[in-house]
Amino acid sequence: MSTSLCSLLIVAVQESKFNSRKVQSNFNSTTESFDFIQASLIENRQPMNQLSLQNVMPTFTDLDIERFNHSLSKKNLRISHQKNKIVKLESISLILFGLTIISLFTAARMYRKHHRLISGLQKHGLPVMKESPDMAAELLINHVPTVETGINLSQNDINTMLVSSLKEAVNIWLKINDQSLVEFAYQSQIWTITNDNGSLRVRSLERYLSIDKIPKNPRWKNVIKSIGFVLSTLDKDDHRYLKLNEMFHELSAKLESFYG
């Protein structure tokens, strides 16, 4: 976008300069014509006795003078139009210049923000991943067996299950990998990582690990995806996989029953 705006700005400036030269040329030509007419009129207004002595007839008639005046008016009108066009081009140039500055400022601001986040990740020993890891959660959600709960659930019940299930999944992953919540959020590509004065935080994930902080209308799909991510890293014969998988299916069934 910045390149396009710069190109438009250069074209506008060049056209403005070209029209300025053209107006100046027309103005000079008009001035010369006017001076020539004026000089001729002065010569033709010499005293009659002097004309008689020189025996010189007037060079221009009234019709010629009228034609010259008409031509002069047309040139002045054309010059006026060209000046207006130059003013418009200069206004467009200023607008393009302003848009270019805004675009460059926005791009620089986004680059600095991205650079701070990448620097924070590298500072904490996190590799910069070009592609997100494969997620098994969506497939698991589509193959959850239907469970008849027969219980009237409340939002608080759902929130409690979301917190307990996510805690179980995160704790399993942290113990196996001996990493932090930031690393979990980064590798799962589900939760947002923020740079808080040089310290990386995952406030959105932290809120879902506390029953007191979880939102009233939680994004339960992020919890399901997180559990699915942890399951995809475990061996199916692992007892932790079996326990978490059971919790996963129970939670999915109750979510389906509650939200419909």
trRosetta pair geometry for C-beta under 8 A, 3 or more apart (Angstrom, degrees):
i j d omega theta_ij theta_ji phi_ij phi_ji
1 4 5.8 -56 -151 35 33 110
1 5 6.4 30 154 -16 66 107
1 103 5.2 -143 111 -148 110 139
2 5 5.8 -57 -148 38 31 110
2 6 6.3 33 154 -21 65 107
2 100 6.2 89 -148 -149 71 75
2 103 4.6 -178 -84 119 79 125
2 104 5.5 90 -122 -71 132 76
2 107 6.4 -54 -40 -12 134 150
3 6 5.7 -56 -149 36 30 113
3 7 6.4 32 154 -21 64 105
4 7 5.7 -54 -150 34 31 112
4 8 6.5 30 154 -16 65 105
5 8 5.8 -54 -148 38 32 110
5 9 6.3 36 152 -23 64 107
5 96 5.6 172 -170 -169 83 85
5 99 5.2 -142 -137 104 139 105
5 100 4.2 -179 122 -82 127 84
5 103 6.0 154 13 16 153 151
6 9 5.6 -55 -149 35 31 115
6 10 6.5 31 154 -20 65 103
6 100 5.7 100 -69 -125 67 135
7 10 5.9 -53 -150 33 31 110
7 11 6.5 29 154 -16 64 106
8 11 5.8 -55 -148 38 32 111
8 12 6.2 32 155 -20 66 108
8 96 5.1 -144 104 -134 107 143
9 12 5.8 -55 -147 36 29 111
9 13 6.4 28 156 -18 64 107
9 93 6.0 92 -149 -147 72 71
9 96 4.1 -173 -81 120 85 127
9 97 5.7 105 -128 -69 133 67
9 100 6.1 -34 -35 -34 145 143
10 13 5.9 -57 -148 37 29 109
10 14 6.3 29 155 -18 65 108
11 14 5.8 -57 -148 37 29 110
11 15 6.3 25 157 -15 65 108
12 15 5.9 -57 -147 39 29 107
12 16 6.2 33 153 -23 64 107
12 89 5.5 175 -172 -170 85 86
12 92 5.1 -140 -140 103 143 109
12 93 4.4 -174 116 -79 126 83
12 96 6.1 150 16 17 149 148
13 16 5.5 -54 -149 34 31 115
13 17 6.5 31 154 -18 65 104
13 93 5.4 97 -70 -124 74 136
14 17 5.8 -54 -150 35 31 110
14 18 6.4 32 152 -20 65 105
15 18 5.5 -51 -146 35 35 114
15 19 6.3 31 157 -15 66 105
15 89 5.7 -136 97 -141 103 145
16 19 6.0 -57 -149 39 29 106
16 20 6.3 34 151 -24 63 106
16 86 5.7 99 -150 -147 78 74
16 89 4.1 -176 -83 117 93 129
16 90 5.7 105 -133 -66 144 70
16 93 6.3 -44 -26 -35 148 140
17 20 5.5 -53 -148 32 32 115
17 21 6.6 31 155 -17 65 102
18 21 6.0 -56 -155 35 31 108
18 22 6.4 29 149 -19 64 108
19 22 5.3 -53 -145 38 36 114
19 23 6.2 39 155 -22 68 102
19 82 5.6 -171 -175 -172 101 96
19 85 5.8 -121 -161 100 158 113
19 86 4.9 -164 105 -79 124 91
19 89 6.8 137 30 12 142 153
20 23 5.8 -51 -147 34 30 109
20 24 6.4 30 153 -18 63 107
20 86 5.7 98 -72 -125 76 139
21 24 5.7 -56 -149 37 32 112
21 25 6.3 34 153 -22 66 105
22 25 5.7 -53 -149 34 32 112
22 26 6.4 28 155 -14 65 105
22 82 6.3 -125 99 -159 108 148
23 26 5.9 -57 -149 40 31 108
23 27 6.1 33 153 -22 66 109
23 79 5.6 103 -150 -147 85 79
23 82 4.5 -178 -84 113 100 129
23 83 5.9 102 -132 -67 151 72
23 86 6.7 -58 -19 -33 146 140
24 27 5.6 -54 -146 37 30 113
24 28 6.3 31 155 -20 64 104
25 28 5.8 -54 -149 34 30 109
25 29 6.4 29 153 -18 64 107
26 29 5.6 -55 -147 37 33 112
26 30 6.2 33 154 -20 66 106
26 75 6.1 -173 176 -168 103 98
26 78 6.5 -114 -174 102 156 112
26 79 5.3 -167 106 -84 126 96
26 82 7.2 118 33 24 146 156
27 30 5.7 -54 -147 37 30 111
27 31 6.3 33 153 -22 64 106
27 79 5.7 96 -73 -128 83 141
28 31 5.6 -54 -148 35 31 113
28 32 6.4 31 154 -19 65 104
29 32 5.8 -54 -151 34 31 110
29 33 6.5 29 153 -17 64 106
29 75 7.3 -129 94 -152 102 145
30 33 5.7 -56 -150 37 32 110
30 34 6.2 31 154 -19 67 107
30 72 6.3 109 -155 -139 98 74
30 75 4.5 174 -92 125 118 141
30 76 6.7 123 -153 -64 156 69
30 79 7.0 -67 -11 -39 152 141
31 34 5.7 -55 -146 38 30 110
31 35 6.3 30 155 -19 65 106
32 35 5.7 -54 -147 36 31 110
32 36 6.2 32 154 -22 65 106
33 36 5.6 -55 -149 34 31 112
33 37 6.4 29 154 -17 65 104
33 68 7.1 -172 162 -158 108 100
33 71 7.3 -96 159 110 154 120
33 72 6.6 -165 105 -89 124 92
33 75 7.8 116 44 13 145 164
34 37 5.8 -54 -149 36 32 109
34 38 6.2 31 154 -19 65 108
34 72 6.2 87 -80 -121 94 132
35 38 5.6 -56 -145 39 30 112
35 39 6.2 31 156 -20 66 106
36 39 5.9 -54 -148 35 29 110
36 40 6.4 28 153 -19 62 107
37 40 5.7 -58 -150 37 31 111
37 41 6.3 31 153 -20 67 105
37 60 7.6 53 -143 -62 78 169
37 65 7.3 116 -163 -127 118 74
37 68 5.1 142 -102 161 141 154
37 72 7.9 -73 6 -55 156 135
38 41 5.7 -52 -147 34 31 110
38 42 6.5 34 153 -21 64 103
39 42 5.7 -52 -151 33 32 113
39 43 6.5 32 152 -18 64 104
40 43 5.7 -54 -152 36 34 111
40 44 6.2 26 153 -15 67 109
40 59 5.6 -93 -163 68 113 131
40 60 5.7 80 137 -12 131 125
41 44 5.7 -59 -144 42 32 107
41 45 6.1 26 157 -18 67 111
41 60 7.2 -49 -79 51 68 135
41 65 7.4 74 -87 -109 112 121
42 45 5.9 -64 -146 39 28 107
43 46 6.4 -18 -176 -28 41 108
43 59 7.3 29 91 6 123 121
44 58 4.4 60 -142 -132 116 94
44 59 6.2 -118 -73 27 115 80
44 60 6.4 -97 -44 40 159 87
46 50 4.8 -88 152 81 115 129
46 51 5.6 140 86 -54 106 88
47 50 4.6 90 67 5 88 103
47 51 7.1 -157 97 -5 46 84
48 51 5.5 -52 -147 38 37 111
48 52 6.1 40 152 -24 67 103
49 52 5.4 -51 -149 33 33 114
49 53 6.4 35 151 -21 65 101
50 53 5.6 -51 -150 33 34 110
50 54 6.3 17 156 -5 67 107
51 54 6.0 -64 -143 48 30 98
51 55 7.7 113 160 -67 57 12
51 56 5.8 -105 -148 58 75 78
52 55 6.9 22 -176 -72 32 54
58 61 7.2 116 108 -78 119 51
60 64 4.2 -131 -157 87 86 134
60 65 5.6 99 148 -54 125 82
60 68 7.7 -22 -149 -12 142 137
61 64 4.9 105 50 4 68 100
61 65 7.2 -129 100 -3 40 86
62 65 5.6 -53 -149 36 35 112
62 66 6.3 38 152 -21 66 105
63 66 5.6 -53 -149 35 32 113
63 67 6.4 35 152 -20 64 104
64 67 5.7 -54 -152 35 32 112
64 68 6.4 32 152 -19 66 104
65 68 5.7 -54 -150 36 33 111
65 69 6.3 33 152 -19 66 105
66 69 5.7 -53 -147 37 32 111
66 70 6.3 34 153 -20 65 105
67 70 5.7 -54 -149 36 31 112
67 71 6.3 31 153 -17 65 105
68 71 5.7 -54 -148 38 32 111
68 72 6.2 34 152 -21 65 106
69 72 5.5 -53 -145 36 31 114
69 73 6.4 34 154 -21 64 104
70 73 5.7 -52 -150 33 31 112
70 74 6.6 31 152 -18 63 104
71 74 5.7 -54 -151 35 33 112
71 75 6.5 30 153 -17 66 105
72 75 5.8 -56 -149 37 32 109
72 76 6.3 32 153 -19 66 106
73 76 5.7 -54 -147 37 31 111
73 77 6.3 33 154 -20 65 105
74 77 5.7 -55 -149 35 31 112
74 78 6.4 30 153 -18 65 106
75 78 5.6 -54 -147 37 33 111
75 79 6.3 36 153 -21 66 105
76 79 5.6 -52 -147 36 32 113
76 80 6.4 36 152 -22 64 104
77 80 5.6 -52 -150 33 32 114
77 81 6.6 33 152 -18 64 103
78 81 5.7 -51 -151 35 33 111
78 82 6.4 31 152 -17 65 106
79 82 5.7 -57 -148 38 32 110
79 83 6.4 35 152 -22 66 104
80 83 5.7 -52 -148 33 31 112
80 84 6.6 32 153 -18 63 103
81 84 5.7 -54 -152 34 33 112
81 85 6.5 34 150 -20 65 104
82 85 5.4 -50 -149 34 36 114
82 86 6.5 41 150 -23 65 101
83 86 5.5 -51 -151 32 35 113
83 87 6.6 38 150 -20 65 101
84 87 5.6 -50 -151 33 35 113
84 88 6.5 35 151 -18 65 104
85 88 5.6 -53 -151 36 34 112
85 89 6.3 34 152 -19 67 105
86 89 5.7 -54 -147 37 32 111
86 90 6.3 33 153 -20 65 105
87 90 5.8 -54 -149 35 30 111
87 91 6.5 32 151 -21 64 104
88 91 5.6 -54 -151 34 33 112
88 92 6.4 32 151 -18 66 104
89 92 5.6 -51 -147 37 34 112
89 93 6.3 39 151 -24 65 104
90 93 5.4 -50 -148 33 33 116
90 94 6.6 35 152 -20 64 101
91 94 5.8 -53 -152 34 32 110
91 95 6.5 32 150 -18 65 104
92 95 5.6 -54 -149 36 34 111
92 96 6.2 32 154 -17 68 106
93 96 5.8 -55 -146 39 30 109
93 97 6.2 34 153 -23 64 107
94 97 5.5 -53 -147 35 30 114
94 98 6.4 32 154 -19 64 104
95 98 5.8 -55 -152 35 31 111
95 99 6.4 28 152 -16 66 106
96 99 5.7 -53 -145 39 33 110
96 100 6.2 38 154 -24 65 105
97 100 5.7 -53 -150 33 30 114
97 101 6.6 31 153 -19 63 104
98 101 5.8 -54 -151 34 32 110
98 102 6.4 31 153 -17 66 106
99 102 5.7 -54 -147 38 33 111
99 103 6.1 35 154 -21 66 107
100 103 5.7 -55 -146 36 29 111
100 104 6.3 27 156 -16 65 107
101 104 5.9 -57 -147 38 29 108
101 105 6.2 30 154 -20 64 109
102 105 5.7 -57 -147 37 29 112
102 106 6.3 28 155 -19 65 107
103 106 5.8 -55 -147 36 29 109
103 107 6.3 27 156 -17 64 108
104 107 5.8 -55 -145 38 31 110
104 108 6.2 30 156 -19 65 107
105 108 5.8 -56 -147 37 28 110
105 109 6.3 29 154 -21 64 107
106 109 5.7 -56 -148 35 30 112
106 110 6.4 28 155 -16 65 106
107 110 5.9 -55 -147 38 31 108
107 111 6.3 32 154 -21 65 107
108 111 5.6 -54 -147 36 31 113
108 112 6.4 32 155 -20 65 104
109 112 5.9 -52 -148 34 30 109
109 113 6.5 30 153 -18 64 106
110 113 5.7 -55 -148 37 32 111
110 114 6.2 29 155 -16 67 107
111 114 5.8 -57 -146 40 30 108
111 115 6.0 32 154 -23 66 109
112 115 5.6 -54 -142 37 30 113
112 116 6.4 33 157 -22 64 103
113 116 5.9 -52 -151 32 29 110
113 117 6.7 25 152 -16 62 105
114 117 5.8 -58 -153 37 33 110
114 118 6.3 29 154 -15 68 107
115 118 5.8 -55 -144 40 32 108
115 119 6.1 33 156 -20 66 108
116 119 5.7 -54 -144 38 29 112
116 120 6.3 31 155 -21 63 106
116 195 5.2 -170 135 85 105 169
117 120 5.7 -55 -151 35 30 112
117 121 6.5 31 152 -19 64 103
117 193 7.1 117 -155 102 107 104
117 195 5.4 -136 -94 -32 62 125
118 121 5.6 -52 -150 34 34 112
118 122 6.3 28 155 -14 67 106
118 128 6.3 17 -143 -98 99 126
119 122 5.9 -58 -147 41 31 107
119 123 6.1 37 152 -27 65 107
120 123 5.5 -51 -144 32 31 115
120 124 6.5 14 161 -5 64 107
120 195 4.7 -162 -34 -110 160 112
120 198 7.0 180 -106 -157 103 38
120 199 7.8 100 -147 -179 121 5
120 200 5.0 141 156 -65 121 101
121 124 6.3 -69 -152 45 28 98
121 126 4.2 -82 -173 71 84 115
121 127 8.0 -53 151 73 112 11
121 128 6.4 106 106 -80 139 76
121 186 6.9 129 -131 -118 114 144
121 193 7.6 73 -81 123 99 155
121 200 7.1 93 -80 -88 54 147
122 125 7.6 50 -174 -72 34 17
122 126 7.0 -95 -74 57 28 67
122 128 7.2 -19 -68 -42 93 101
123 198 8.0 -53 91 -170 167 80
124 180 7.8 -74 177 40 128 140
124 182 6.3 -18 136 105 160 149
124 183 7.9 -143 133 -62 118 86
124 200 5.7 -70 -20 15 153 137
126 182 7.0 -104 -59 130 142 105
126 183 6.1 -163 -100 -104 108 75
126 186 5.3 -23 -161 138 141 175
129 132 7.2 94 125 -90 128 34
129 133 7.7 -46 -173 -39 154 79
129 186 7.4 140 7 161 122 93
129 187 7.6 115 -33 -113 154 54
129 189 7.9 -102 84 -68 140 115
132 135 7.6 -16 139 -31 114 101
132 189 4.1 -62 -133 14 110 175
133 187 6.3 22 -7 175 137 74
133 188 7.3 -64 48 -118 119 29
133 189 6.7 171 28 4 78 119
133 229 7.5 90 89 -141 124 103
134 232 7.2 -153 98 -178 85 153
135 138 6.3 75 109 -1 106 94
135 188 8.0 72 -100 -164 104 72
135 225 6.2 -15 -163 -157 137 95
135 228 6.2 62 180 112 86 120
135 229 6.1 -45 -128 -84 84 83
135 232 7.1 -148 -149 -19 35 158
136 139 5.5 -58 -167 44 62 111
136 140 5.8 63 138 -26 84 107
136 228 5.0 -156 82 174 72 99
136 229 7.4 153 35 -87 82 33
136 231 6.3 -108 80 88 130 102
136 232 4.0 156 6 -78 125 115
137 140 5.6 -62 -149 39 32 111
137 141 6.1 35 156 -25 70 104
137 224 5.6 122 -170 133 122 80
137 225 4.2 -161 46 -120 173 51
137 226 7.8 48 -82 13 144 24
137 227 7.0 106 -110 70 108 69
137 228 2.5 168 -84 44 77 160
137 229 6.5 -24 -41 -36 111 65
137 232 8.0 -80 -39 -29 65 119
138 141 5.7 -50 -147 31 31 112
138 142 6.6 25 156 -15 63 107
138 225 7.8 15 -47 -105 70 89
138 228 7.5 114 -8 163 42 171
139 142 6.0 -61 -152 38 31 108
139 143 6.5 1 158 4 66 115
140 143 6.2 -79 -147 51 30 93
140 144 6.8 56 154 -61 67 85
140 224 8.0 -167 87 175 111 97
140 228 5.1 -169 30 -114 137 111
140 231 7.0 70 -72 75 158 152
140 248 6.7 -28 158 153 139 136
140 252 7.7 -141 134 -68 93 157
141 144 6.1 -26 -154 -20 34 114
141 224 6.0 56 -82 163 116 138
141 228 7.5 -55 -34 -68 88 141
141 252 6.2 -166 -125 -135 66 131
144 248 8.0 -130 -109 133 111 84
144 249 5.6 167 -146 -134 92 72
144 252 4.1 -117 -127 118 161 142
144 253 6.3 -156 154 -62 121 71
144 256 7.2 180 92 -27 135 140
145 249 6.5 18 39 -162 87 123
145 253 7.3 -18 88 -81 61 118
146 253 6.6 125 -152 -128 34 101
146 256 7.4 -102 -120 99 75 150
147 249 7.3 104 -28 148 134 93
147 250 6.9 -37 48 -119 167 54
147 253 3.6 12 38 -162 109 159
147 254 7.7 -34 77 -48 117 63
147 257 7.9 -74 79 -40 76 126
149 153 7.2 10 116 -40 155 112
149 253 6.8 149 -50 129 103 108
149 254 5.9 75 -68 -101 150 81
149 257 5.4 -109 15 3 124 178
153 157 4.6 -127 -159 77 85 139
153 158 6.0 85 156 -50 125 88
153 254 6.2 114 -71 -171 160 103
153 257 6.9 101 9 102 131 109
153 258 4.9 -66 77 -92 133 111
154 157 4.8 107 53 0 70 99
154 158 7.3 -134 99 -1 42 85
155 158 5.6 -53 -151 37 38 112
155 159 6.2 39 151 -20 68 106
155 216 7.1 26 152 -176 144 70
155 217 7.9 -54 -150 -91 133 56
156 159 5.6 -51 -144 37 33 113
156 160 6.3 37 155 -22 64 104
157 160 5.8 -55 -151 33 29 112
157 161 6.5 26 153 -15 64 106
157 254 7.9 -111 129 173 109 136
158 161 5.9 -58 -151 38 32 109
158 162 6.3 33 152 -22 66 106
158 218 7.8 -165 123 39 105 118
158 220 7.3 -56 167 -89 114 137
158 254 6.9 -174 -106 132 80 111
158 255 6.9 100 -141 -98 112 70
158 258 5.5 146 -80 163 130 177
159 162 5.6 -53 -146 34 32 114
159 163 6.4 30 157 -18 66 106
159 211 6.4 108 133 -141 105 78
159 214 5.2 156 -161 98 109 142
159 218 6.2 135 -110 -11 84 133
160 163 6.0 -56 -149 36 29 109
160 164 6.3 21 158 -12 65 111
160 211 6.0 20 -103 -117 67 124
161 164 6.0 -58 -141 42 30 106
161 165 5.9 25 163 -16 67 113
161 250 7.9 -128 -157 117 129 98
161 251 5.4 167 154 -115 117 92
161 254 6.4 7 96 81 176 148
162 165 6.2 -60 -142 40 23 106
162 166 6.1 17 162 -13 62 113
162 208 6.7 -82 140 -164 108 98
162 214 6.7 132 89 -151 122 152
162 218 5.8 150 118 96 172 160
162 220 5.8 -106 -105 -119 130 88
162 223 4.9 -85 -156 -103 94 173
162 251 7.2 117 -86 -152 52 126
163 166 6.1 -61 -144 40 24 105
163 167 6.1 27 157 -22 63 110
163 208 6.6 -163 -102 170 68 58
163 209 6.5 112 -151 -150 84 23
163 210 6.8 -85 -138 84 129 5
163 211 5.0 -101 -1 -73 173 74
163 214 5.8 -108 -70 -48 110 144
164 167 5.7 -54 -146 35 28 114
164 168 6.5 30 155 -21 62 105
164 247 7.9 -126 116 -158 94 132
165 168 5.8 -53 -151 33 31 112
165 169 6.5 26 154 -15 64 107
165 223 6.6 81 87 169 112 117
165 227 6.1 -26 154 -79 106 137
165 247 5.1 172 -121 154 96 118
165 248 7.1 127 -163 -84 126 50
165 251 5.0 10 -72 -67 164 151
166 169 5.7 -56 -147 39 34 110
166 170 6.0 29 158 -16 69 109
166 208 5.5 -23 94 136 170 109
166 209 6.3 -119 107 -90 115 67
166 223 4.9 -85 -70 -139 116 97
166 226 5.9 40 -131 87 93 140
166 227 6.9 -101 -97 -57 56 93
167 170 6.0 -59 -142 41 27 106
167 171 6.0 25 161 -19 64 111
167 209 5.7 111 -85 -143 86 83
168 171 6.0 -59 -145 37 24 109
168 172 6.5 26 156 -20 61 106
168 243 7.7 -121 176 125 134 108
168 244 6.1 179 129 -106 115 89
168 247 6.2 37 72 71 155 173
169 172 5.9 -57 -154 32 29 111
169 173 6.5 23 154 -14 64 108
169 226 5.9 126 107 128 145 93
169 227 4.5 -125 -80 -107 154 67
169 229 8.0 91 170 64 129 82
169 230 4.2 175 -169 19 96 157
169 231 7.8 -52 -129 -36 111 75
169 244 5.9 104 -93 -145 77 126
170 173 5.8 -58 -149 39 33 109
170 174 6.1 31 155 -20 69 109
170 181 7.2 13 -166 -111 128 87
170 184 6.3 54 -139 -169 89 167
170 205 7.9 130 -102 177 144 116
170 209 6.9 -50 36 -100 158 120
170 226 7.2 -13 -64 162 87 127
170 230 7.4 -116 -69 -71 33 142
171 174 5.7 -53 -140 38 31 110
171 175 6.3 29 161 -18 65 107
172 175 6.2 -61 -150 36 26 107
172 176 6.4 19 158 -15 63 111
172 230 5.9 94 78 -177 117 133
172 234 7.5 -19 151 -72 133 131
172 240 5.2 144 -136 179 128 132
172 244 6.3 -59 -12 -64 163 140
173 176 6.0 -61 -147 39 28 107
173 177 6.0 -8 169 11 67 116
173 179 7.8 -49 140 53 87 105
173 184 5.7 100 114 -114 138 116
173 229 8.0 14 -87 110 146 96
173 230 4.9 -104 -57 -116 112 106
173 233 6.8 74 -114 62 94 147
174 177 6.6 -73 -134 54 22 88
174 178 7.3 71 171 -96 56 18
174 179 6.3 -122 -131 62 61 63
174 180 7.6 37 -127 -118 105 16
174 181 7.6 -20 -88 -68 122 60
174 184 6.8 -48 -72 -57 82 131
175 178 7.4 16 -166 -67 23 58
176 233 7.4 152 96 127 153 123
176 234 8.0 -135 -72 -91 165 85
177 183 7.2 -151 124 118 134 134
177 184 8.0 149 62 -79 142 82
179 183 3.8 -83 166 72 128 150
179 184 6.5 152 101 -45 115 75
180 183 5.1 106 54 6 69 98
180 184 7.2 -124 105 -2 43 89
181 184 5.3 -52 -149 36 38 115
181 185 6.2 38 154 -18 69 104
181 202 5.2 -137 134 43 108 131
181 205 5.9 175 180 102 117 139
181 206 7.0 64 161 -69 164 84
182 185 5.9 -55 -149 38 30 109
182 186 6.2 29 153 -20 64 110
182 193 6.1 78 -148 -125 84 118
182 200 4.7 72 -127 117 143 123
182 201 7.5 -77 -86 -107 104 12
182 202 5.8 -179 -94 -25 56 112
183 186 5.6 -55 -144 37 31 112
183 187 6.2 20 162 -11 67 109
184 187 6.3 -62 -143 42 25 101
184 188 6.0 12 164 -8 64 116
184 191 7.8 28 108 34 86 127
184 202 7.8 -97 70 15 91 172
184 205 7.5 144 93 -164 113 163
185 188 6.2 -63 -137 45 23 103
185 190 6.9 -110 -144 60 63 73
185 191 3.9 -78 -132 70 106 107
185 192 7.4 -47 -179 58 131 15
185 193 5.4 146 111 -66 130 94
185 202 4.3 -176 -39 -110 157 145
185 205 5.6 -121 -81 -31 117 148
186 189 7.4 16 175 -67 29 56
186 193 6.1 21 -74 -47 83 146
187 229 7.9 139 113 175 88 132
188 191 6.9 43 78 10 119 85
188 225 7.4 122 174 132 114 97
188 226 6.1 25 -168 -118 158 70
188 229 4.5 36 -126 -172 103 171
190 222 5.5 136 170 -152 113 87
190 225 5.2 165 -114 106 135 125
190 226 5.6 -143 74 -73 165 82
190 229 6.9 -123 -25 -29 133 148
191 202 5.1 57 129 -164 129 117
191 204 5.3 -175 -156 82 94 109
191 205 4.1 16 -145 -55 163 107
191 222 6.9 94 -76 -174 77 128
191 226 7.7 33 -35 -86 106 120
192 202 7.0 153 81 -138 48 71
192 203 8.0 -28 81 49 97 77
192 204 5.3 72 39 9 94 138
193 200 5.7 -9 -174 -166 108 104
193 201 7.4 148 -158 74 59 37
193 202 5.7 -38 -101 -85 63 85
194 200 7.3 149 78 -153 40 54
194 201 5.2 -26 66 65 91 88
194 202 7.5 153 18 -89 78 34
194 203 6.5 -12 26 5 129 105
195 198 7.0 32 -179 -73 93 12
195 199 7.5 139 -162 67 53 33
195 200 6.1 -31 -102 -95 59 62
195 201 7.9 155 -101 20 13 79
196 199 5.1 -37 73 70 87 87
196 200 7.5 137 21 -113 81 11
196 201 4.8 19 0 0 128 125
201 206 7.7 -42 180 -11 92 135
202 205 4.1 3 138 28 114 118
202 206 6.2 136 96 -24 72 89
203 206 5.4 -56 -144 38 35 115
203 207 6.4 42 156 -27 67 100
204 207 6.0 -50 -155 25 30 113
204 208 7.2 19 152 -10 60 105
205 208 6.0 -64 -158 38 37 106
205 209 6.8 33 149 -22 68 109
206 209 5.7 -60 -152 32 37 113
206 210 7.2 12 158 -3 66 108
206 213 7.3 -21 125 104 76 153
207 210 6.7 -77 -158 42 32 96
207 213 4.4 -124 -144 134 67 109
207 214 6.0 131 150 -96 79 41
207 215 6.8 44 146 -31 131 78
208 213 7.9 -91 -42 97 22 95
208 214 5.5 71 -118 -110 47 94
208 218 6.7 107 -113 -148 99 126
208 222 7.3 -134 -67 98 166 117
208 223 6.3 -158 -178 -81 140 101
209 213 7.9 4 61 62 58 119
210 213 4.1 49 79 24 117 105
210 214 6.5 -170 82 -32 57 78
211 214 6.1 -33 -134 9 30 116
214 218 5.5 -20 174 -81 103 127
215 218 5.0 145 64 -85 90 61
215 219 7.6 46 48 -7 136 73
218 223 7.3 31 145 -22 126 126
219 222 4.7 47 113 3 108 112
219 223 7.6 152 102 -10 64 84
220 223 5.3 -50 -159 34 51 115
220 224 6.3 52 145 -20 75 102
220 255 5.7 172 147 -129 151 133
220 259 7.9 -151 42 -37 147 144
221 224 5.5 -51 -147 38 38 113
221 225 6.2 39 153 -20 67 105
222 225 5.7 -52 -144 38 32 112
222 226 6.3 37 154 -24 64 105
223 226 5.7 -54 -149 33 30 113
223 227 6.6 28 155 -15 64 103
223 251 7.8 -107 125 160 120 146
224 227 6.0 -55 -150 37 31 108
224 228 6.3 31 152 -18 64 109
224 248 7.6 102 -141 -153 71 89
224 251 7.4 -170 -94 114 83 120
224 252 6.6 88 -122 -91 119 92
224 255 7.5 -77 -67 17 125 170
225 228 5.5 -56 -147 39 32 114
225 229 6.3 40 152 -26 66 102
226 229 5.6 -48 -150 29 32 115
226 230 6.7 28 153 -15 63 102
227 230 5.8 -55 -152 37 34 108
227 231 6.3 36 150 -19 66 106
227 244 6.6 -173 -162 174 97 105
227 247 7.5 -131 -146 99 141 101
227 248 5.0 170 143 -103 136 104
227 251 7.5 125 -5 57 170 148
228 231 5.5 -53 -146 37 33 114
228 232 6.4 37 154 -25 65 104
228 248 7.3 114 -71 -143 64 138
229 232 5.8 -55 -152 30 30 112
229 233 7.1 21 152 -15 61 106
230 233 5.9 -62 -158 34 36 108
230 234 6.8 28 151 -20 68 110
230 244 6.5 -96 107 174 119 158
231 234 5.9 -64 -149 33 36 109
231 241 6.3 100 -140 -142 73 85
231 244 6.0 -161 -82 111 89 121
231 245 6.1 100 -123 -82 126 83
231 248 6.6 -7 -55 -50 142 159
234 238 5.0 -109 180 50 104 140
234 240 6.1 -129 -137 91 144 100
234 241 4.0 178 124 -80 132 105
234 244 7.3 119 15 46 161 137
235 238 4.5 108 66 -25 85 103
235 241 6.3 -129 80 -24 45 147
236 241 5.6 -137 -127 127 30 154
236 242 8.0 81 -179 -63 55 76
237 241 7.3 58 51 47 20 134
238 241 4.2 93 68 -3 92 104
238 242 7.2 -165 94 -7 52 82
239 242 5.5 -51 -149 35 39 113
239 243 6.3 37 154 -17 68 105
240 243 5.8 -53 -145 38 32 109
240 244 6.1 25 159 -12 66 111
241 244 6.1 -61 -142 44 26 104
241 245 5.8 29 159 -23 65 113
242 245 5.8 -53 -139 36 25 112
242 246 6.5 28 157 -21 60 105
243 246 5.9 -56 -155 32 29 110
243 247 6.7 25 151 -14 63 106
244 247 5.6 -54 -150 39 36 112
244 248 6.1 44 149 -28 67 105
245 248 5.3 -49 -147 31 33 119
245 249 6.6 30 156 -16 65 102
246 249 6.1 -54 -149 36 31 106
246 250 6.3 28 154 -16 64 109
247 250 5.7 -58 -145 40 31 111
247 251 6.0 31 157 -19 67 109
248 251 6.0 -59 -148 38 25 109
248 252 6.2 23 156 -18 63 110
249 252 5.7 -54 -142 37 30 112
249 253 6.3 32 158 -21 64 106
250 253 5.9 -55 -149 34 28 110
250 254 6.5 20 156 -12 63 109
251 254 6.0 -62 -148 40 30 106
251 255 6.2 31 155 -20 66 108
252 255 5.7 -54 -146 36 30 113
252 256 6.3 31 154 -19 64 106
253 256 5.7 -56 -151 36 30 112
253 257 6.3 28 151 -18 65 108
254 257 5.4 -51 -143 39 35 112
254 258 6.0 31 157 -19 67 109
255 258 5.8 -57 -140 40 28 107
255 259 5.8 -3 172 9 67 113
256 259 6.8 -63 -126 52 20 87
256 260 7.5 72 176 -108 51 5
257 260 7.7 15 -179 -73 19 45
